[in-house]
Structure formats: C-alpha cells, structure tokens
Amino acid sequence: MSAESFSGHAPGSPSFRRLITGLFFAGIATFAQLYSPQAVLPAIADDLGITPAAAALSVSAATLGLAAAVIPWSMVADRIGRIRAMGIGVLAATALGLCAPLSAEIGALLVLRFAEGIALGAVPAVALAYLSEEVGARHAAAAAGSYIAGTTVGGLVGRILSGVVGEAAGWRAGIWAVAALCAVAAALFLWLTPRARGFVPRRMHDDGPSILTTLLVPLRSAAQLALYAQGFLLMGAFVAVYNYLGFHLSAAPFLLPAWLITSLFLAYLAGTASSPLAGSLASRHGRYPVLLGSIALTSCGAVLMLVPVAAVVLVGLVLFTAGFFGAHAVASGWAPAAAAAESRAQASSLYYFGYYAGSSLFGWGLGLVFGHEGWTWFVLLVVGMCAVAALVAVVGLRAVPSGRV
C-alpha cells in the first residue's frame, strides 16, 4: 500500500498497539534521561559547591541542546525517515548519558548534558509528525495524548530512579542507573515500532518544497505561533517548579527529608492520566476549550503551592502537573495536525523548539527569582506565565476551527 492510499493504523489493531507501545518506550528513553538530574539537584549543588540556579543548569543545558536540535532533526527525518532518525538520536543520547556522571566539575557536566540534549531532540522533533502520518485523523488527538502519557512515565521514572539510587549511592550512580534503563527502553522502541507507511523520505533531487519553505510556512501562521507560545510559557513554568520545589521543601517550615521530596515526583502520574484524557476530550469537544481548561487547572495548582502546608503543596503539585500535561497534550498534537502535510515535522519541531527554549530560559531564570525573592514571588510569576499563555490562546486560537476530528 502506498503512502497516498494508507489511511492509518486502526485503534485496537496489533500495529496500532505496537506503534503506541513503541513510542511509549521512546518517551522513556528520552525523557528519563532529560530530567534525571532534577531529583538530585540539591546533591549536585552540595557536591560541586554551586548555587541552586547553577545546579539547575544541568537540566537547562540538556533542554537547550534539545531546543537547538529539534528543527535540524526534523530535516534529517525528512531525508532518512522518522524511525531511523529517532533511533539514532536515542542511542547516541544513551551513550552520552553514561559519560555525563564522569564529570568532575560543572563545566564538563554542562557540555556533556548539552550534547545529550542535542541527541535527545530526535524524538520530540519527529514523534508527533510520525503519529499524524500513521494514525487516522479521527484518532490523532487521542493517540497524541497517549504518547504524551508515555513521556510522563519517562520523566517520572527518571526522576524517581535517580533520586532513590542517588540518595543511597550518590548523584552520579543515580544518573548512571537511569542511563542503563534508557538503553533497554531504546532497544524496545526499535524492536516494537512498525515501519512508516504514511511517509516517504524525501531525497535531495526531489522537486517538492525546499526545507526552508516547509520551515517558514508554520511561522507565517498566527495559530501556529500561538501554539508555540503555549509550549514556551507553560513548559518554562513547569520545569521551574520541579527544579526548585525540592529546595523549597527541604527548608523551613517543611524540612522534609530527601527521600520524601523524591517521592513527590509521583505527582507526575497525574500527567500520565490527564494526557490521554485531554486528548480524548479534545477529540469530542475540540482542542480549544480543553486547552483553556487545562491552563486554568495549572494555575489553580500553582496557587495552592503558596500555602505553607506540605499536604496542600502536594495537592497543588498534582493539579499543576495534571493541568500542564493536559495543555501540552492538546497543543503539541494540534501543531502538526493543523499544519500543511509537507510541514508537519517542521510544525512539530517548532513547537518543541519553543517548548524547550522556555524550559531552558525559565528553568534557570526563575531560579534567580527564587534565590533572591523567595517562593512567593516565584509562584506568582508562574501564575502570571499561565495567564499570558491563556491570553495568547484566546487571541490566536479562538477563531481557529475547534480541532474536533
């Protein structure tokens, strides 16, 4: 069957299950590595004698590398194919992830983490474009939500595993343990994922649109720019909260032990549940209202984290996480679905460029606010970022078709 006549894998079919499962393991291999230092940031700061904001650069360096790489990876995938590009990326990242903990000082760690982020960029740059080509249009939003749920599991596993092992054997051992897990996940991704049937790789002599043209098309769309702003602002707020919450809870009046702070990353499971739910709701009711509702939930969760009671902070973190991943599932799936067929990979990669640029910028910059002004001003800025994201969505997406498929 040619790419033109292929209508997509049907939900419930063996090939559909293999596709979703394969991308689930790609999400683990990618996002477990990307965020594994986050659970051991206090230990990195103590061991290397640096500030919380400097320690958080170990996360920001990787997300900055990823942001810089997603657009080039989308171009590579147009030439060599989606699955091959993702496979090369996750395998290279795993090798770099095994080397990063060998660093004796922060400079070397940041260089290796930046390179690791470049390699990791292959999956977010390509995965949703691959999904939009391999799954029928009626089920694209729900499938995207399932993929995002897999990425939440990867982020959770990376943080929990590095935190638990790191507390017992040091932060280096924690990051090594995550890299080993990611090697297994990468192998399962390559084994399970079905070959692409809805896409034919472009060759250098093809007469179709140039790479620059396919990249510029989404940038001329107000709706696409509004979607990219969602990733930039919401991801920046999300990563900042998870970067500095451990420092906040280890200080007065909480004084929580490291093992209990690590367990708070289980709040990620709220995102695992909310991502496919948001995708299903978007398929039935449209992406726009689900996006705004998810942003509102994110803001409410952030406000609750101002209360100086650990149980209330936990409830706030759960709501904040669920809302963020609901919004991300909708916006990230909407970008390639709303793009022209020849620009789907570029639309997705531009979304993730904004997404990880926000992670890098605010994941570090809000740490300066936390360090100088404290938690209250930090959270108020997070809420303000959510409000700006909602305003941009209202202005840029209200007149766009609802997104129901």
C-alpha positions in Angstrom: 0.0 0.0 0.0 1.4 3.4 -1.0 1.6 6.4 1.4 -1.1 8.1 -0.6 -3.6 5.3 -0.1 -2.7 4.4 3.5 -5.4 5.6 5.9 -3.7 5.0 9.1 -3.5 2.2 11.7 -6.9 1.5 13.2 -7.2 1.7 17.0 -7.3 -1.7 18.6 -5.2 -3.3 15.8 -1.9 -5.0 16.6 0.0 -2.5 14.5 -1.6 0.4 16.4 -0.8 -1.1 19.7 2.8 -1.7 18.6 3.1 1.9 17.5 1.8 3.4 20.8 3.9 1.0 22.8 7.0 1.6 20.8 6.6 5.4 21.2 5.9 4.9 24.9 9.4 3.3 25.2 10.9 6.1 23.1 9.4 8.5 25.6 11.0 6.7 28.5 14.4 6.6 26.7 14.2 10.3 26.0 12.5 12.0 29.0 14.0 9.8 31.7 17.5 10.9 30.6 16.5 14.5 30.1 15.3 15.1 33.6 17.2 12.5 35.6 19.4 15.3 37.3 16.3 17.1 38.6 15.8 14.8 41.5 19.4 15.1 42.7 19.9 18.9 42.1 20.5 19.5 45.9 23.1 16.8 45.9 24.8 18.2 42.8 24.8 21.6 44.3 26.4 20.3 47.6 28.9 18.1 45.8 30.2 20.7 43.3 29.8 23.6 45.7 27.4 25.6 43.5 24.1 27.5 43.9 20.7 26.0 43.2 20.4 28.0 39.9 23.8 26.8 38.8 22.9 23.2 39.6 19.7 23.6 37.6 21.8 24.4 34.6 22.4 20.7 34.3 18.8 20.4 33.3 18.7 23.6 31.3 21.8 22.6 29.3 20.1 19.5 28.0 16.9 21.2 27.2 18.8 24.0 25.5 20.6 21.4 23.3 17.3 19.8 22.6 15.7 23.1 21.6 18.6 23.8 19.2 18.3 20.4 17.7 14.6 19.8 17.1 14.5 21.7 13.8 17.6 20.1 12.3 16.3 16.7 13.4 13.0 17.3 11.6 15.0 18.0 8.4 17.1 14.9 8.9 13.9 12.8 9.4 12.5 14.1 6.1 15.6 12.6 4.4 16.3 9.4 6.2 12.9 8.5 7.7 11.1 9.1 11.1 12.1 5.9 12.9 15.7 5.8 11.8 16.2 9.4 13.0 14.6 8.7 16.3 16.7 5.5 16.8 19.9 7.3 16.0 19.1 10.0 18.5 18.1 7.9 21.5 21.1 5.6 21.1 23.6 8.5 20.9 21.9 10.1 23.9 22.2 7.0 25.9 25.9 6.7 25.3 26.4 10.4 26.3 24.2 9.8 29.4 26.6 7.2 30.5 29.5 9.6 30.2 27.9 12.7 31.9 28.3 11.5 35.5 32.1 11.1 35.0 32.3 14.9 35.1 34.4 16.3 38.0 33.2 19.9 37.6 30.1 21.7 36.4 31.6 22.9 33.1 32.3 19.4 31.8 28.9 18.2 33.0 27.1 21.0 31.2 29.0 20.3 27.9 28.0 16.6 28.0 24.4 17.4 29.0 24.1 19.9 26.1 25.4 17.2 23.7 23.0 14.7 25.2 20.1 17.1 24.7 21.1 17.5 21.0 20.8 13.8 20.5 17.5 13.6 22.5 15.9 16.1 20.2 15.2 13.5 17.6 12.2 12.0 19.4 10.2 15.2 20.2 11.1 16.6 16.8 9.6 13.6 14.9 7.3 11.5 17.1 4.1 13.5 16.7 4.7 14.0 13.0 5.1 10.3 12.7 1.9 9.8 14.7 -0.1 12.2 12.5 1.0 10.3 9.4 0.5 6.8 10.8 -2.9 7.2 12.6 -6.2 8.2 11.1 -7.3 11.8 11.5 -10.2 10.8 13.7 -7.9 9.3 16.3 -4.9 11.7 16.0 -5.7 13.8 19.2 -6.3 10.7 21.3 -3.1 9.0 20.0 -1.1 12.1 20.7 -2.4 12.1 24.3 -1.3 8.5 24.7 2.2 9.4 23.5 2.4 12.3 25.9 1.3 10.0 28.7 4.3 7.8 27.9 6.6 10.8 28.1 5.3 11.5 31.6 6.2 8.0 32.7 9.7 8.5 31.3 10.0 11.8 33.2 8.7 10.2 36.4 10.9 7.1 36.2 14.0 9.1 35.5 13.4 11.4 38.5 12.4 8.6 40.9 15.1 6.2 39.9 17.9 8.8 40.0 16.5 10.2 43.3 16.3 6.8 45.1 19.7 5.5 43.8 21.3 8.9 44.3 20.3 9.1 47.9 21.8 5.7 48.5 24.9 5.8 46.3 25.4 9.4 45.2 24.0 11.5 42.3 26.4 10.0 39.8 25.2 6.5 40.4 21.6 7.8 40.2 22.2 9.2 36.7 24.0 6.1 35.6 21.1 3.9 36.7 18.7 6.0 34.5 21.0 5.8 31.5 21.1 2.0 31.8 17.3 1.9 31.9 17.1 4.1 28.8 19.4 1.7 26.9 16.8 -1.0 27.4 13.9 1.3 26.5 15.7 2.4 23.3 16.1 -1.2 22.2 12.4 -1.9 22.9 11.4 1.1 20.9 13.4 0.0 17.9 12.0 -3.6 18.1 8.3 -2.7 18.6 7.7 0.4 16.4 6.1 -0.5 13.0 7.8 0.8 9.9 6.4 4.1 8.5 3.7 3.6 5.9 2.2 7.1 5.7 5.5 8.8 4.8 8.1 8.5 2.0 11.5 10.1 2.8 12.5 13.0 0.6 15.6 12.8 -1.5 17.9 15.7 -2.4 16.7 15.6 -6.0 13.0 15.8 -5.1 11.1 18.6 -6.8 8.9 19.3 -3.7 9.1 22.4 -1.4 12.6 23.2 -0.1 13.4 22.6 3.6 13.4 26.4 4.2 10.0 26.8 2.6 8.5 24.0 4.8 10.0 25.6 7.9 8.7 29.1 7.1 5.1 28.0 6.3 4.2 27.4 10.0 5.9 30.6 11.1 3.5 32.6 8.9 0.5 31.2 10.8 -0.8 33.1 13.8 -2.4 29.9 15.1 0.9 28.1 15.0 2.7 30.9 16.7 0.0 30.8 19.5 0.6 27.1 19.9 4.4 27.6 20.1 3.8 30.2 22.8 1.9 27.6 24.9 4.9 25.4 24.9 7.3 28.2 25.7 5.4 29.6 28.6 3.8 26.6 30.2 6.9 24.3 29.9 9.1 27.1 31.3 6.8 27.4 34.4 6.5 23.6 34.8 10.3 22.9 34.7 11.0 25.8 37.1 8.5 24.4 39.6 10.0 20.9 39.5 13.6 22.3 39.6 13.1 24.4 42.8 10.4 22.7 44.7 12.9 20.3 46.3 14.9 23.3 47.6 11.7 24.9 48.9 10.5 21.8 50.8 13.9 21.0 52.3 13.9 24.4 54.0 11.8 25.7 56.9 8.9 25.4 57.6 8.8 22.0 55.9 12.3 20.5 56.5 11.3 17.4 54.5 13.9 14.6 54.1 15.4 13.9 50.7 13.5 10.5 50.3 10.2 12.2 50.8 10.9 15.0 48.4 11.9 12.4 45.8 8.6 10.7 46.3 6.7 13.9 45.4 7.7 13.2 41.8 5.0 10.6 41.9 2.7 13.6 41.2 3.8 13.0 37.6 1.3 10.2 37.5 -1.4 12.9 37.3 0.1 13.9 34.0 0.1 10.3 32.8 -3.7 10.2 33.5 -4.5 13.7 32.2 -2.7 13.5 28.9 -4.8 10.8 27.3 -7.9 12.2 28.9 -7.2 15.6 27.4 -6.7 14.0 24.0 -10.0 12.2 24.2 -11.9 15.3 25.4 -10.3 17.3 22.5 -11.4 14.7 20.0 -15.0 15.0 21.3 -15.3 18.7 22.2 -12.5 20.4 20.4 -9.0 21.3 21.4 -9.5 25.0 22.2 -11.8 24.6 25.3 -9.7 21.7 26.6 -6.6 23.8 26.3 -8.1 26.7 28.2 -9.4 24.4 30.9 -6.1 22.7 31.3 -4.3 26.1 31.7 -6.8 27.1 34.4 -6.2 23.9 36.3 -2.4 24.5 36.1 -2.8 28.0 37.5 -5.0 26.7 40.4 -2.4 24.1 41.3 0.3 26.7 41.4 -1.7 29.0 43.7 -2.2 26.1 46.2 1.6 25.7 46.4 1.8 29.0 48.1 0.2 27.5 51.2 2.9 26.6 53.8 1.4 23.1 54.5 3.1 20.1 52.9 -0.2 18.3 52.2 -1.7 21.3 50.4 1.5 21.8 48.4 1.2 18.2 47.3 -2.4 18.7 46.2 -1.3 21.8 44.3 1.5 19.9 42.6 -0.8 17.2 41.5 -3.3 19.7 40.0 -0.5 21.7 38.5 1.0 18.6 36.8 -2.3 17.3 35.5 -3.2 20.7 34.0 0.2 21.2 32.4 0.2 17.8 30.7 -3.4 18.2 29.6 -2.4 21.5 27.9 0.8 20.1 26.5 -1.1 17.0 25.0 -3.5 19.3 23.3 -1.1 21.9 22.0 1.6 19.6 20.9 -0.8 17.4 18.9 -2.6 20.4 17.5 0.6 21.9 15.9 1.3 19.1 13.3 -2.4 18.3 12.8 -3.1 21.9 11.8 -0.1 22.3 9.6 0.1 21.6 5.9 1.1 18.0 5.1 4.6 19.0 3.9 5.3 21.0 7.0 4.1 18.6 9.7 7.5 17.7 11.0 8.6 21.3 11.0 5.5 22.5 12.8 6.0 19.9 15.5 9.7 20.7 15.8 9.0 24.4 16.0 6.5 23.7 18.9 9.2 21.8 20.7 11.8 24.5 20.0 9.6 26.9 21.9 8.8 24.3 24.5 12.4 23.5 25.4 13.6 27.1 24.9 11.1 28.0 27.6 12.4 25.1 29.7 16.0 26.3 29.4 15.3 30.0 29.9 12.8 29.9 32.8 14.2 26.7 34.3 17.3 28.8 35.1 15.9 32.4 35.2 13.1 31.7 37.7 15.8 30.2 39.9 17.3 33.6 40.3 13.9 34.9 41.4 13.6 32.0 43.9 17.1 32.7 45.2 16.7 36.4 45.6 13.0 37.0 46.3 11.7 33.7 47.7 9.0 31.2 46.9 6.0 33.6 46.9 7.3 35.8 44.1 8.5 32.7 42.2 4.9 31.2 42.3 3.3 34.5 41.4 5.5 34.7 38.2 4.5 31.1 37.4 0.8 32.0 37.6 1.5 35.1 35.5 3.0 33.0 32.8 -0.1 30.8 32.8 -2.3 33.8 32.4 -0.2 35.1 29.5 -0.5 31.6 27.8 -4.2 31.7 28.2 -4.5 35.2 26.8 -2.4 34.2 23.7 -4.6 31.2 23.2 -7.7 33.3 23.3 -6.3 35.8 20.8 -4.6 33.4 18.5 -6.8 30.2 18.6 -10.4 31.4 19.3 -11.2 31.8 15.6 -9.4 28.7 14.6 -11.6 25.6 13.8 -12.4 23.8 17.1 -9.9 21.0 16.4 -12.5 18.2 16.6 -11.7 15.3 14.3 
